[in-house]
Amino acid sequence: MTFLKRISFVFALAAAPLAGAAPALAQTAEQKGEDIAQRAQAKGKGFGDSLSSGQMILYTKGGSQSERRFNAKSLEGQGNNPGASLLVFEWPGDVRDTALLTYSYDNKADDQWLYLPSVGRVKRISSSARSGSFMGSEFAYEDMTDQGAAEFNHKWVQDSGCPVGGGTCHVVDRTPKSRSGYAMQRVWFNAANLYVVQIQYFDRAGKHVKTLQSSGHKQFQGKYWRPGKMRMVNHLTGKSTDLLWSGYKFRNGFSANDFSVQALKSR
């Protein structure tokens, strides 16, 4: 899915210098972070389109839970055409046919629309509303977007053990270039395959407010990595939400018409 597509990121600008040659300049932390982000994004390109099924499980602070089920599809951006994703709830009945459509751009803020079957209308999600809860979950609307490298400034922090799944991770701080509910995000990229393992979210006061952990990654078509589970924990409320993904299929023949606002209205 577009919002599940995730992001890209070396250690020196050149190989070791030959004897007598001037030494190569080391990358700054900012250059290194940008390089990691760009490489991670490039590694995820070329999938065309995808289809998957999902469960959203919402947990209260006390451990009570409720469940929702949905289908999701995405279309990779090409040229001036944005990437697109469409998530449609199927169960339970009170949310059936509720749908979120997202357009992801490289050079401007993303667009989002929510279809509400109870009133039969499409609501555009304003930039000021994207920090709000999506469907009562701990995921905000902006968490459901592509989070492309061009949308952030990056700074490498360190390489360390991954908090999920083992191995080594590149730890990179990224700050949004446009309006966001977060002042900064600290991202753990699996060093071997460059998929996202963890994101910590910080508010404008520098407080760590939420953590996303992605696990159960599998590789498809020998290239594309997708998670089996994404858990978002809200440290302010004690609530959490799991997104469980299955049934990934690629190259389904989707077109831009399958992701139009008009098609959303005709649901």
N, C-alpha and C positions, 0 to 999 in steps of 0.2 A: 504494500500500500504506500501511497505517496508519503503519508505521515510516518509509515514504518520504514521508508527508504532511508535509509540512513547514510553518510557524511565522510570526509577523507583526509591523510597526512604523512627528512632524513637527518641525518645527523651532521653532515658537512657539505659545503658547496662543491668540493672537488676531492679527487683521490689524493693520497699522500704525495707531496711534491717530489720531483726528481732532485737528485743531488745538485746543489748550486742554484736551484730555482727558488723564487720567493715563496714563502709559505702561504697556503691558501687561508683566507680569512674565515673564521668560524661563523656559523649562522648566529644571529641574535635569537633570543627566546621567541620574539615575535615572528621572525622569518621561519623558524623551525615549526612553530605552531601552525602557521599558515600552510606550510608545506605538507604537514600531516593532514590537515583538513582537506586540502585540495586533492591529495592522493586518495584519501578515503572516499571522497565524492566520485572521483574518476573510476574507482574500482567498482562502484555500483551501477555504472552506466551500461546501456545496451540491452536491458531486460525486455524492452518493448511494452508489454502490459502484463498485469497479473490479476489473479482472482484468488480469494481465500475466504475461509469461514472463521468466525470468532465468537468468543464468549467474553462478556464483561461481568466481572464479579466484584460487587461493592461490599466492603467490610466496614462496620462501625467500629468505634474505639473499643466497645465491649466484645467484639468478635461476631456479632450478628451479620448475616450476609444476605444479599439478594443478587439475582442473576438476570442477565439479558443476553440475547443471541443476535448476531448480525452477520451479514455478508459484506465483503469489501472488494472493490476492484480499483485498479489504478492504471494510468496511462502515462508513459514516459514523455517528457517534453521534447519537442523537436524544433530546432530553429527558433523562430519567434513565438511558437506555440507553447503555452505553459504546460507543465506536468499537471495531472489532474487525479483526484481520488474521489470515490463515492462510497460512503458507508451507509448501509440500510439496515435498520433493525427489523427483526422478524418475530421476536418473542420477548416478553409476554405481550398480550393483546393491547395493553394500554399504551405501548410505545411502538406497536407494529407500524411499519412504513415510514416512521420518522427517519429522515435521511440528512446526512451532512455531505455537502459538495465543497471541495477545496481546489482552487487553482494555485499552483506554486510557480513563482517567477524567480528568475535569477537577478533581476535588476530593479525590482520594486516590491512593495509589500504584497503578501498573498491575499487572495479573495476567498471568502467563505460564505456559504448560504446554508440555512437550515430549513428543511421542509417539515411543517407541522401538520400532520393529517387531521388532527382534531379540529383545526380551523380551516384546513384546505388552502394554506398559503405558504409562500416562501419568504423567509426572513433573512435579510443580509446581516451578517455579523460585522459590526463596525470594529475599527481598530481598537477603540476604547473598551470594547466588550470581550476581546479575545483572551483576557486574563481570567474570565469567568469560567465556572465549572461546566464541562460538557456532559450533559445528561445526568447531572447529579454526581458525577464521578470526581476523583481527585486529579483527573487530566483536564487541563484547561483547553480551550479551543486552540490556542496557539501551539500547544503540545501536539496537536493532531496535524500540523503542517510539516512540510518537507525539511525545514531547518537546514537549508543549503549553506555551503561555506561562504558564499558572497554576502550573506546576511549578517556576518559577524566579523569582529576583529579577534585575532587569536594570539595566544601566548603559551608556549610550552612551559610546563611546570617541572615535570620530572618523568622518568620512566620507573615504574614500580610494578609489583605483583598485582594482577587483576583481582578485584574484589569478588568477581563471579566467574566461575568456569576455569580458573587456573591460567597459567601463562603470564606473559609480561604485557603491560599496558602503557601506552603513551597517555600521560595526563596533560590536558590542555584546557586552559581557561579561555572562554569566549564571551565577548560582550556584544550585545545587539547593536546594530547600526541604526535601527529604527525603533519605533515605539514597541515596548514589551512590558509584560508584567514582572519580568526579572531584570535585575541589574547585571547579573553575571551568572554563567553556567560553567561548572567544572566537569569536563567530559573525560571518561576513560575509554580509549580506543584499543581494542585488541591489536597488539603490535604485529602479529603474524598475518591477520586477515583484515584489519582495519574496520571491523564493525564495532558499533557502540555497545559497551558493556554496562556503563553506569553514567548517570548525569546527576549532579547535585545542583539545585537551583537556589539562588540567593536573591533576597529582595533588596530594595534601595538602601536599607539600613545595614546591609551586609549580613543579614541573618539567614542561616540555612533553613529554608522553609519546606523543601520537598526533595525526595530522592527517587530517581527512576533506575531500576535494575532490569536488564534484559538478559535472558538465559535460554538454554536449549536451542542454540543456533544450529541450523542445518544448511548445507550448501546445495544449491539447485543449479542444474545445467552446467556443473563444473566450475561455477563462477560466483553466483549470487547467494549471499548469506541472508537468512531471515530468522528471527527469533521465534521460539515456541511460546515464550511467556514474557510479558512486560509488567512489572509491578511498580506502581507509583505510591509512595508513602508520603502523607502529609504530616510533617512533624509538629505543626501547630494544633491540629485537631485530633491526631491519633488515628484518623481514618486512612484507608488504603483502597486501591483498586487494582485488580489484575485484568490484563487483556491476554487471553489465550488464543493462539493462532494455529490453524490447521488447514489442510487441503490446498496448499499453495499450487497454483497452476499458472504457467506463463505462456505468452504468445497465443492469446485467445481470439485475436482479430478485432479487438475493440478499436473504435474510432472516436474522434472528438465529439461526434454527435451523441455518443453514449454518455457524455459528461456535460451536456449543455444545461443551462438554467431552465430552458424551455422544457427539456425532458424531465427535469426535476419537478416542474409545476404540473406535468401531466400524469404524475404517478397516481 
